[in-house]
């Protein structure tokens, strides 16, 4: 599965392009948050800003569709058209939306992943030190080929 920079499947971005929410349906309180969010999180493609806003703040919306039979001209056959509408979910309390956080205060996912990897590396290094101490107990071996053993092979550096 190919993931986008927002950690979503690429097919979902195509779906979002066709059936996404729009900032026009936001109540005024949410509109204010959204405009601040757009300033703090610039994007090359405006629908990505709306998508990340929905993702970061768990903003719901209602998507409905209906079908309509139309005839474009007298000589044309009847066609089935899908009509898609989006609207704000009135039962959602806008007070549940948190104010946007600045990029400086919140660590990025890369920073978080880097910290996790550093912690794992430290744990592995500690484990390696313990294994070397255990191996040191067998240093008085009478093996004639022991001098040719490459101990750096076990190094994780």
C-alpha positions in Angstrom: 0.0 0.0 0.0 1.4 3.4 -1.0 1.1 6.0 1.6 0.9 9.8 1.1 2.9 12.3 3.2 -0.2 12.5 5.5 0.1 8.7 6.1 -3.0 7.9 4.2 -3.4 5.6 1.2 -3.1 7.3 -2.1 -6.5 6.1 -3.2 -7.9 8.1 -0.3 -6.4 11.4 -1.6 -8.3 10.8 -4.9 -11.5 10.1 -2.9 -10.9 13.2 -0.9 -10.5 15.3 -4.1 -13.9 14.1 -5.2 -15.9 13.9 -2.0 -14.1 16.0 0.6 -15.5 18.5 3.0 -15.1 22.1 2.3 -14.4 25.0 4.6 -17.6 26.8 3.5 -19.7 24.5 5.7 -17.7 25.2 8.9 -19.4 27.3 11.6 -17.8 30.6 12.3 -15.8 29.3 15.3 -14.3 26.5 13.2 -13.7 28.9 10.4 -11.5 31.0 12.7 -9.5 28.0 13.7 -9.2 26.8 10.1 -7.8 30.2 8.9 -5.2 30.1 11.7 -4.4 26.5 10.8 -3.9 27.4 7.2 -1.4 30.2 8.1 0.6 27.8 10.4 0.5 24.8 8.0 1.0 25.9 4.4 0.4 23.4 1.7 0.9 23.2 -2.1 -2.5 21.8 -2.7 -5.3 23.6 -0.7 -7.4 20.4 -0.3 -4.5 18.9 1.7 -4.8 21.7 4.2 -8.5 20.9 4.7 -7.7 17.2 4.9 -4.9 17.7 7.5 -7.2 20.0 9.5 -9.9 17.4 9.6 -7.3 14.7 10.5 -5.6 16.7 13.2 -8.8 18.0 14.9 -11.2 15.1 14.1 -13.7 17.3 12.3 -16.8 15.5 11.1 -18.9 16.3 8.1 -21.8 14.6 6.4 -21.5 13.4 2.8 -24.7 12.6 1.0 -25.4 11.6 -2.6 -28.4 11.1 -4.7 -29.0 10.0 -8.2 -30.8 11.9 -10.9 -31.8 11.0 -14.4 -31.2 13.7 -17.0 -31.4 14.1 -20.7 -28.8 16.6 -21.9 -30.6 17.2 -25.3 -33.6 15.9 -27.1 -31.6 13.5 -29.3 -29.4 12.1 -26.4 -30.4 9.1 -24.3 -31.3 9.5 -20.6 -28.2 9.5 -18.3 -27.8 8.7 -14.7 -26.0 11.4 -12.7 -24.7 11.3 -9.1 -25.3 14.5 -7.1 -22.9 14.8 -4.1 -23.5 17.2 -1.2 -21.6 17.9 1.9 -22.8 19.6 5.0 -21.8 20.3 8.6 -22.9 17.8 11.2 -25.1 19.9 13.5 -24.8 17.5 16.5 -21.1 18.1 16.7 -20.1 20.6 19.4 -17.6 23.1 17.9 -16.1 23.7 21.3 -14.5 20.2 21.0 -12.1 21.5 18.4 -8.8 22.6 19.9 -7.0 25.7 18.9 -4.3 25.0 16.4 -0.9 24.4 17.8 2.2 26.0 16.4 4.8 23.9 14.6 7.4 25.0 17.1 5.7 23.5 20.1 4.7 20.1 18.6 7.4 17.6 17.6 7.1 16.3 14.1 6.7 12.6 13.5 10.3 12.4 12.2 11.5 13.9 15.5 9.4 11.4 17.5 10.7 8.4 15.3 14.3 9.6 15.7 13.9 9.7 19.5 12.5 6.2 19.5 15.3 5.0 17.3 17.9 6.6 19.7 16.3 4.9 22.7 16.4 1.5 20.8 20.0 2.1 19.9 20.9 2.8 23.5 19.1 -0.3 24.7 21.0 -2.4 22.1 24.3 -0.9 23.1 23.6 -1.7 26.7 22.7 -5.3 25.8 25.9 -5.6 23.7 28.0 -4.5 26.7 26.3 -7.1 28.8 27.0 -9.8 26.2 30.7 -8.8 26.0 31.0 -9.1 29.7 29.5 -12.6 29.6 31.9 -13.5 26.8 34.8 -12.3 28.8 34.4 -15.2 31.2 35.4 -17.5 28.4 38.6 -15.6 27.5 40.9 -18.3 28.9 40.1 -20.6 26.0 42.8 -23.0 24.7 41.4 -22.7 21.1 44.4 -22.2 18.7 42.2 -20.2 16.2 40.8 -17.8 18.8 43.2 -15.0 17.7 41.7 -14.9 14.2 38.1 -14.2 15.5 36.8 -10.8 14.4 35.2 -9.3 17.5 34.2 -6.1 15.6 31.7 -8.3 13.7 29.4 -8.0 16.8 29.6 -4.2 16.9 26.5 -2.2 16.0 28.3 1.1 15.3 
